[in-house]
Amino acid sequence: MTRTGSADLSGLTIDRESPPPSSGRGPRPWALLLGLLVALVVAAVLLKPVFAPKAISVTVARAEALGGTPGAGASEVLTASGYVVARQRASVSTEVAGRLEALYVSEGSRVTKGQVLGVLRNEDQRAAVESAKAALASAEAASTEAKATARESALELGRVRELLARGLVSQAEFDQVEARDAVSRARVESAAAAAQSARAGLDQAKIAYEKTFIRAPFAGAVLRKEAEVGEIVSPIPSSGGLTRGAIATMANLATLEVEVDVNEGYVARARQGMRAEITLDAYPSERYPGHARQIVPTADRQKATVQIKVSFDSLDARVLPEMGAKVTFLADPAPSTSAGGGAAAPAVVWIPRAAVRDQEGRAVIYVVEGDRARERAISPRPLGPDRVSVSGGLAAGEAVVVEAPPELKDKSRIRIR
């Protein structure tokens, strides 16, 4: 009994050096698959910028409706070149000859109507004004004295007339007093005339003094300074150049317009009031809307041209006189047909010539759609040295790639500079 109990108790001892018993279950397959998918997604996100095609850096321009009005559908009728001029322009001079004492303006000065531009030496004229003022004061005093004397004579005549009626004075005495009264009244009229003459003399002196101030005839800007302080200016300049005929040339910049010469063979295409588009040589990318203000009713026999004056519909400070300009006369937009009468004519837009690419004899452009460039075939027409017109396949406001790089293809990813 004792041995059996010992054997049973020894079987209950714990062997700490033996490995733990296995549960008999391995890792589940779905857990491994999930970990593999997560690793693949992370790898794709990290490696996408490496293997994805790089975006091509490009510049773009917007298609604009010809004539500056989206959807106008206008087309070019005639193109002519000319210069910007001011309808209101003047060489400002003096009315009298004299030495220029002061000049208050220079090139670019903005002036208002009546503003003093310069002053001639005018000491003599100022002295004449003071002398005329003194003469007028003397004449007015003499007139006052004559009026007082005439009043006294009139009173004396009244008293003598009463005495004559009473028989207290003789007729001879009355006649003497009456004659003195007539002389007094005549002296009043003479003094009044003298005062009027002195007043006119003062006005004349003031006018002569005022003529030494050279004023702006209208509001505008000074284009050129023609004289310097110390020079003699005159309404009629001398042939030897000793005197100047003007001190400044100015123009009203609010009246700027373009004068173009149109060949006689094409002038029939233009009409007064016709819409136009003005491009300045200084700013070839800017388009200024305008209209034909006047067709000069005469031709130049030497050049066989007719001059047309084109007014700006809107101006900015960059437009200056004598700038070179090109004017494109535009036809009126074709009227859209009524419902059931057919589709309206497609709008005509213009784009930079650099946006057009020759691809195997086809003219194509790349239109921006999101972050991609889409190839689109067009039929362009020349519209000046730097742009073309497109009458279908492109809408006003769409962005096109300018100067597309050789690697740019249809659906290429782009990045706009």
Secondary structure, DSSP 8 states (H G I E B T S, - for coil): -HHHHHHHHHTT---TTS-----S----HHHHHHHHHHHHHHHHHHHHHHHS---EEEEEEE-EETTSSTT----EEEEEEEEEEESSEEEE--SS-EEEEEE---TT-EE-TT-EEEEE--HHHHHHHHHHHHHHHHHHHHHHHHHHHHHHHHHHHHHHHHHHHHTSS-HHHHHHHHHHHHHHHHHHHHHHHHHHHHHHHHHHHHHHHHTTEEE-SSSEEEEEE---TT-EE-SS--TTSSEES-SEEEE-GGGEEEEEEEETTTGGG--TT-EEEEEETTEEEEEEEEEEEEEEEEEETTTTEEEEEEEESS--TT--TT-EEEEEEE--------TTS-------EEEEGGG-EEETTEEEEEEEETTEEEEEE--EEE-STTEEEE-SS--TT-EEEES--TT--TTEEEEE-
